[in-house]
Amino acid sequence: MTRLLALSLASAALVSAAHRPWGPGYLAWIALVPLLAALDGERRRWRGALAGALASLGTGLVAFEGVAPAELWAYPALVVVAAVPWAIAGALFVAFAKRFGGQALWLFPALLVAAEFVPAQRALFGDFANGMSAFGYTQFDTPLLAAAGWSGVSSVSLLVIGLNLALFLAWRRRWLPVSGLVVLATVFVLTPVPGGNAPREGAAPLRVAVVQGAVSSVDTLMARFDREAAMRMVEPYADITAQAAAHGADLVVWGETAVPQAVRPGHVPDYLAEALASAPVALVGGVAFTDGNSYNSIFHWGDGALTEVYRKRALVPINERHYTPGPAMPPLGVNGVRLGLGVCLDSVFGSLARESVRAGAEALVYVTEDSFAVRTVTPELHMRVTAFRAAETGRYTVFANQSGPSAVFDNHGRVLQRLEHGEAAGTVSTLRAFHGVTPFVRLGDFVGLLSTLAVLAATVVSVPLGARRTAVAAQPTT
């Protein structure tokens, strides 16, 4: 038992380090080897479930860390809930090993991919879907990020877990399977993702300025109720916006709820109009109040008018219950470039980015506000997760965070420009319009789906057979 606990916790520690900004993603390539060693030869399902649950702490503790400063009670609850799929995966692995012997090892990657794919489905869990815990998100700083265009983050997760399996098999001196797995991973990474990587001919580059006000959460709260506080809140935005316009920005982007007070249709507060006056066009986050409903929205500023153009779809459970979710929206045209928009958690779900690109989006823009998470890993992790939306869809992507970090990514998910956490500053980048579709945009997360179907098929084959054998053995003999 001590060995199982030690090995499972070793995997959790390595996975946690790979998820964090100071830990290289390459650590994830070996992180699951201890877990495989713990499960190898295990005969009791409950012990397999325990091993899986403990190893899941590596993703759960990191993914939900930002919840602790805001809702301390919710942090352990979310970590426990996130451990359930991994616990099921561990128990099923033991069951498969009893049925298939050593061949069950080949189901290990599918088990963990399914364990992250199913809980992330908004069609099943709505706003309670967990899109932050994918193992593949550790690969933000490795070449495996490029594989996201094939089947989203699931394809990256599959490759990383496969590399862990290869190392485990090498330790077991099974070299032929190892070489096959390594060759497969190399092919996926080095083969260019078809589609989605061609600039649209005739489309002029769009000069986009990301404005990061880094206003404290206390000042933001005060600005909602006091006009003078609201005026003070937009001052850094006004100054940085004017500088961005002077540097030739065609579009200025402010973060989520950067507009301090709720906006009603047709009304633009004079202090906000003055702050935006220097911007030729701007996209700013704010709260819209229409027909008795509140929406976490994005507004378009142009020609002296403020128009609501997007409403957040993926709301934060419980904390955003006072908001009404918005519908799917067509891309917004800005200077001839069609932009797919999103707010905060919208960037966590690849399916929403896929919808935008299938609707014609040539670049993606997300606004968020992560000051609630203070100095936890969450703001950085949120930015890294958003980079996968760029790599998945083959689109340049803007991530504007009111408190930072903010970034602009190219169509491969690589950072072009970045602003650090807590920095009141702006940056101007050239955004290019891309057309075509990646395999992910065309087919969706087929790796996650196929992995889940493989696990279900193996379960049908193994579990009922074991139950029948138990029933037969229990019958009295004559």
C-alpha positions in Angstrom: 0.0 0.0 0.0 2.8 2.4 0.9 4.4 1.8 -2.6 1.1 2.6 -4.3 0.6 5.8 -2.4 4.2 7.0 -2.9 4.1 6.3 -6.7 0.7 7.9 -7.2 1.7 11.0 -5.3 4.9 11.2 -7.2 2.9 11.3 -10.5 0.7 14.0 -8.9 3.8 16.1 -8.0 5.3 15.8 -11.5 2.0 16.7 -13.2 1.5 19.7 -10.9 5.0 20.9 -11.7 4.5 20.5 -15.4 1.2 22.6 -15.2 2.8 25.5 -13.4 4.7 28.4 -15.1 8.0 27.6 -13.4 7.8 23.9 -14.5 8.7 22.9 -18.0 6.0 21.0 -19.9 8.5 18.3 -20.6 8.1 17.0 -17.1 4.7 15.7 -18.2 6.4 13.3 -20.5 7.6 11.2 -17.5 4.9 12.3 -15.0 2.7 9.2 -15.4 5.4 6.6 -15.3 5.1 6.3 -11.5 1.3 5.9 -11.8 1.8 3.1 -14.4 4.2 1.4 -12.1 1.7 1.6 -9.2 -1.1 0.1 -11.4 1.0 -2.6 -13.0 0.1 -5.9 -11.4 -2.6 -4.4 -9.2 -5.5 -6.8 -8.7 -7.9 -4.8 -6.6 -10.1 -2.2 -8.2 -10.5 0.0 -5.2 -6.7 0.4 -5.0 -6.6 1.3 -8.7 -9.3 3.9 -8.1 -7.2 5.3 -5.2 -4.1 5.5 -7.3 -6.0 7.3 -10.1 -7.6 9.8 -7.7 -4.3 10.6 -6.0 -2.5 11.2 -9.3 -5.4 13.5 -10.4 -4.3 15.9 -7.7 -1.6 17.1 -10.1 -4.2 18.6 -12.4 -7.0 19.3 -10.0 -5.1 21.3 -7.5 -3.6 23.5 -10.2 -6.7 23.9 -12.4 -8.9 25.2 -9.5 -6.3 27.0 -7.5 -7.7 30.4 -8.4 -11.0 29.5 -6.7 -9.4 29.4 -3.2 -9.0 33.2 -2.7 -12.6 33.8 -3.8 -14.5 30.7 -2.5 -12.2 28.7 -0.1 -14.9 26.1 0.6 -15.3 25.3 -3.1 -11.7 24.6 -3.8 -11.4 21.1 -2.1 -14.9 20.2 -3.4 -13.9 20.9 -7.0 -10.6 19.0 -6.6 -12.5 16.0 -5.2 -15.1 16.1 -8.0 -12.3 16.4 -10.6 -10.7 13.2 -9.1 -13.7 11.0 -9.8 -13.0 10.4 -13.6 -9.4 9.5 -12.8 -10.5 7.2 -10.0 -12.9 5.5 -12.5 -10.0 5.2 -15.0 -7.8 3.6 -12.4 -10.5 1.1 -11.4 -11.2 0.2 -15.0 -7.5 -0.3 -15.8 -7.3 -3.0 -13.1 -10.5 -4.6 -14.5 -9.0 -4.5 -18.0 -5.8 -6.0 -16.7 -7.7 -9.0 -15.3 -9.4 -9.5 -18.6 -6.8 -8.7 -21.1 -3.5 -9.2 -19.2 -0.6 -7.1 -20.3 -2.5 -5.8 -23.4 -4.5 -3.6 -21.0 -1.5 -1.2 -21.0 -2.5 -0.1 -24.5 -5.9 1.1 -23.1 -4.2 3.4 -20.6 -3.9 6.5 -22.8 -7.6 6.1 -23.9 -8.7 5.8 -20.3 -7.1 9.1 -19.3 -8.2 10.9 -22.4 -11.7 9.8 -21.8 -11.4 10.9 -18.2 -10.8 14.4 -19.3 -13.0 14.4 -22.4 -16.3 13.4 -20.9 -16.3 16.0 -18.0 -15.5 18.8 -20.5 -18.6 18.3 -22.5 -21.0 21.2 -22.1 -23.7 19.2 -23.8 -23.7 16.9 -20.8 -22.8 19.2 -17.9 -23.5 22.7 -19.1 -21.7 25.4 -17.2 -20.5 22.8 -14.7 -18.3 21.2 -17.4 -14.6 21.1 -16.5 -12.5 22.3 -19.4 -9.4 23.4 -17.4 -8.0 20.0 -16.3 -6.8 18.5 -19.6 -3.4 16.9 -19.3 -2.4 18.3 -22.7 -2.4 21.8 -21.4 1.0 21.1 -19.9 2.4 21.3 -23.4 2.1 25.1 -23.9 5.9 25.3 -24.1 6.8 22.1 -26.0 6.5 21.2 -29.7 3.5 19.0 -28.9 1.3 22.1 -28.9 1.3 21.9 -32.7 -0.7 18.7 -32.5 -3.7 20.5 -31.1 -4.9 21.3 -34.7 -5.6 17.6 -35.3 -8.2 17.0 -32.6 -7.9 19.7 -30.0 -6.3 19.3 -26.6 -7.2 15.6 -26.6 -4.8 14.8 -29.4 -2.0 16.5 -27.3 -3.0 14.6 -24.2 -3.0 11.3 -26.1 0.6 12.0 -27.4 1.9 12.9 -23.9 0.3 9.9 -22.2 1.6 7.7 -25.1 5.1 9.0 -24.5 4.7 8.1 -20.8 3.6 4.6 -21.8 6.6 4.3 -24.1 9.0 5.2 -21.3 7.3 2.7 -19.0 7.5 0.0 -21.7 11.2 0.8 -22.1 11.7 0.3 -18.4 10.0 -3.0 -18.9 12.4 -3.6 -21.8 9.7 -3.9 -24.5 11.6 -1.9 -27.1 9.5 -2.6 -30.2 6.3 -1.0 -28.9 8.4 1.9 -27.6 9.8 2.7 -31.1 6.3 2.6 -32.6 4.9 5.1 -30.1 7.8 7.5 -30.5 7.5 7.3 -34.3 3.8 8.0 -34.1 4.3 11.0 -31.9 7.0 12.3 -34.2 4.8 12.0 -37.2 2.0 13.9 -35.5 4.2 16.7 -34.4 6.3 17.2 -37.6 3.5 16.7 -40.1 1.9 20.1 -40.8 -1.7 20.4 -39.8 -3.7 20.6 -43.0 -5.9 23.7 -43.5 -6.4 26.7 -41.3 -2.8 28.0 -41.9 -3.2 30.1 -45.0 -3.7 33.9 -44.8 -6.7 35.1 -46.7 -5.6 36.8 -49.9 -6.5 40.5 -50.1 -7.1 40.9 -46.4 -5.1 43.8 -44.9 -3.4 43.0 -41.6 -5.2 44.4 -38.6 -3.2 46.4 -36.0 -4.6 45.4 -32.7 -3.8 47.0 -29.3 -4.4 45.1 -26.1 -5.0 47.5 -23.2 -4.4 46.1 -19.7 -5.6 48.5 -17.0 -4.6 46.3 -14.0 -7.1 48.1 -11.9 -7.4 46.6 -8.4 -10.5 44.5 -7.6 -11.4 47.0 -4.8 -11.4 49.9 -7.2 -13.3 47.9 -9.8 -16.0 47.2 -7.2 -16.2 50.8 -6.1 -16.5 51.9 -9.7 -19.8 50.0 -10.1 -21.6 52.2 -7.6 -19.8 55.6 -7.7 -19.4 57.8 -10.8 -16.1 59.4 -9.6 -14.6 56.0 -8.9 -15.7 54.9 -12.4 -14.0 57.9 -13.9 -10.8 57.1 -12.0 -11.0 53.4 -13.1 -11.0 54.3 -16.8 -8.1 56.8 -16.6 -5.3 54.2 -17.2 -7.4 52.8 -20.1 -7.8 56.2 -21.7 -4.1 57.0 -21.5 -3.0 53.6 -22.9 -5.6 53.7 -25.6 -4.4 57.1 -26.7 -0.8 55.8 -26.9 -2.0 52.8 -28.9 -3.8 54.9 -31.4 -0.7 57.1 -31.8 1.2 53.9 -32.7 -1.3 53.1 -35.5 -3.7 50.7 -33.8 -6.8 49.9 -35.9 -8.5 48.1 -33.1 -8.2 48.6 -29.3 -9.3 45.7 -27.0 -10.1 46.2 -23.3 -10.6 43.3 -20.8 -13.8 41.8 -19.3 -16.0 44.2 -17.4 -13.5 47.0 -18.0 -16.6 49.3 -18.5 -17.3 49.9 -14.8 -21.0 50.4 -14.8 -23.9 48.6 -16.6 -24.7 49.9 -20.0 -28.3 50.3 -21.3 -29.1 50.3 -25.0 -28.3 53.5 -26.8 -26.6 55.1 -23.8 -22.8 55.9 -23.6 -21.6 57.6 -20.3 -19.6 60.7 -21.1 -16.5 59.7 -19.2 -16.5 56.4 -21.2 -16.9 58.3 -24.5 -13.9 60.5 -23.6 -11.8 57.5 -22.7 -12.5 55.8 -26.0 -12.5 58.9 -28.2 -8.9 58.3 -29.5 -9.6 54.7 -30.5 -10.7 54.3 -34.2 -12.5 51.1 -33.2 -12.6 49.3 -29.8 -13.9 46.1 -28.3 -14.5 46.5 -24.5 -16.0 44.2 -21.9 -18.9 45.4 -19.8 -22.3 44.5 -18.4 -25.4 45.0 -20.5 -28.8 45.5 -18.9 -31.7 44.8 -21.3 -35.3 43.9 -20.7 -34.7 43.1 -17.1 -31.8 40.7 -17.9 -28.0 41.3 -17.2 -25.4 40.0 -19.7 -21.6 39.8 -19.4 -21.0 41.3 -22.8 -18.5 42.8 -25.3 -19.3 46.2 -26.8 -18.2 47.6 -30.1 -17.1 51.3 -30.0 -17.1 53.1 -33.3 -18.3 56.5 -34.7 -19.2 57.6 -31.2 -21.6 54.7 -30.6 -21.4 51.8 -28.2 -23.1 48.6 -29.5 -23.4 45.3 -27.7 -22.0 42.6 -30.1 -21.5 39.5 -27.9 -22.9 37.9 -24.7 -20.9 35.4 -22.6 -22.0 31.8 -23.2 -20.0 29.8 -20.6 -21.0 31.3 -17.3 -19.2 30.7 -14.0 -21.4 28.3 -12.0 -23.1 30.0 -9.0 -21.0 33.2 -9.1 -22.6 34.3 -12.4 -26.1 33.1 -11.7 -27.4 36.7 -12.0 -26.3 36.8 -15.7 -28.2 35.3 -18.6 -26.1 33.3 -21.1 -26.0 34.6 -24.6 -26.6 32.7 -27.9 -24.1 31.8 -30.6 -23.2 34.9 -32.5 -21.8 35.4 -36.0 -18.3 36.8 -36.3 -17.9 40.6 -36.1 -16.4 42.4 -39.1 -13.7 44.9 -38.2 -11.7 46.5 -41.1 -12.5 43.6 -43.3 -11.4 40.9 -40.8 -14.1 38.7 -39.3 -13.5 38.2 -35.5 -14.9 35.4 -33.3 -15.5 36.8 -29.8 -15.6 35.2 -26.3 -15.6 36.2 -22.7 -13.6 34.6 -19.9 -14.6 30.9 -19.7 -15.6 30.9 -23.3 -11.9 30.5 -24.1 -11.7 27.3 -22.0 -13.9 25.3 -24.4 -12.5 24.4 -27.8 -16.0 23.6 -29.0 -17.0 27.3 -28.8 -13.9 28.4 -30.8 -14.7 25.7 -33.3 -18.2 27.0 -33.7 -16.9 30.6 -34.3 -14.5 29.4 -37.0 -17.1 27.3 -38.7 -19.3 30.4 -38.8 -16.5 32.3 -40.6 -14.2 33.7 -38.0 -10.7 34.6 -39.4 -9.3 35.5 -35.9 -10.4 35.1 -32.3 -10.7 37.7 -29.6 -11.2 36.9 -25.9 -11.6 39.3 -23.0 -11.3 38.3 -19.4 -10.8 39.5 -15.8 -8.9 37.1 -13.5 -8.1 39.5 -10.6 -10.2 37.3 -8.3 -7.4 34.7 -8.5 -4.8 37.2 -7.3 -1.3 35.6 -7.5 -2.4 32.0 -8.0 -1.5 30.1 -11.1 -5.0 30.6 -12.6 -4.4 33.7 -14.7 -1.3 32.2 -16.3 -3.0 28.9 -16.8 -6.0 30.7 -18.4 -3.7 32.4 -20.9 -2.0 29.1 -21.7 -5.3 27.3 -22.2 -6.3 30.1 -24.7 -3.2 29.5 -26.7 -4.6 26.1 -27.5 -7.7 27.7 -29.2 -5.3 29.4 -31.6 -3.4 26.1 -32.3 -6.6 24.1 -32.6 -8.3 26.5 -35.1 -5.3 27.9 -37.0 -6.3 31.4 -36.1 -4.5 34.4 -34.6 -5.9 34.9 -31.1 -6.1 37.9 -28.8 -6.4 37.4 -25.0 -7.1 40.6 -23.1 -7.0 40.2 -19.4 -8.0 43.2 -17.3 -5.5 42.3 -14.6 -3.0 40.3 -16.7 -1.4 38.4 -18.1 -2.6 39.3 -21.6 -1.2 38.0 -24.9 -1.5 37.8 -28.7 -0.9 34.3 -30.3 -0.2 33.4 -33.9 -2.1 30.7 -35.7 0.2 28.0 -34.1 -0.5 29.2 -30.6 2.9 30.9 -30.2 3.2 34.1 -28.2 3.7 37.2 -30.3 3.2 39.8 -27.6 2.6 39.5 -23.9 1.8 41.7 -20.9 2.7 40.6 -17.4 0.3 40.2 -14.5 -0.4 43.4 -12.6 1.1 45.6 -15.3 -0.8 48.6 -16.5 0.3 48.7 -20.1 -0.6 48.1 -23.7 0.9 46.3 -26.7 0.2 46.6 -30.4 0.4 43.5 -32.6 -0.4 42.7 -36.3 -3.3 40.4 -36.6 -3.7 38.4 -39.8 -6.9 37.0 -41.2 -6.7 33.2 -41.8 -9.0 31.0 -43.7 -9.3 27.2 -44.2 -10.1 24.7 -41.5 -7.9 22.4 -39.4 -9.0 18.8 -38.8 -10.2 19.9 -35.4 -12.5 22.5 -36.9 -13.7 20.0 -39.5 -14.2 16.9 -37.4 -14.2 18.1 -33.8 -12.5 16.2 -30.9 -12.5 12.8 -32.6 -9.6 11.6 -30.4 -11.6 12.2 -27.3 -14.7 10.6 -28.7 -12.9 7.5 -30.1 -11.0 7.1 -26.8 -14.3 7.2 -24.9 -15.9 4.6 -27.3 -12.8 2.4 -26.9 -13.1 2.5 -23.1 -16.9 1.7 -23.3 -16.2 -1.2 -25.6 -13.5 -2.6 -23.4 -15.8 -2.2 -20.4 -18.7 -4.1 -22.1 -16.3 -6.9 -23.0 -14.5 -7.2 -19.6 -16.9 -6.3 -16.8 -19.9 -8.4 -17.7 -17.7 -11.4 -18.4 -16.1 -11.1 -15.0 -19.6 -10.9 -13.4 -20.7 -14.0 -15.2 -17.7 -15.9 -14.1 -18.4 -14.9 -10.5 -22.0 -16.0 -10.8 -21.0 -19.4 -12.2 -18.4 -19.9 -9.5 -20.9 -19.2 -6.8 -23.4 -21.9 -8.0 -23.5 -25.0 -5.8 -22.0 -28.2 -7.3 -23.8 -31.5 -7.3 
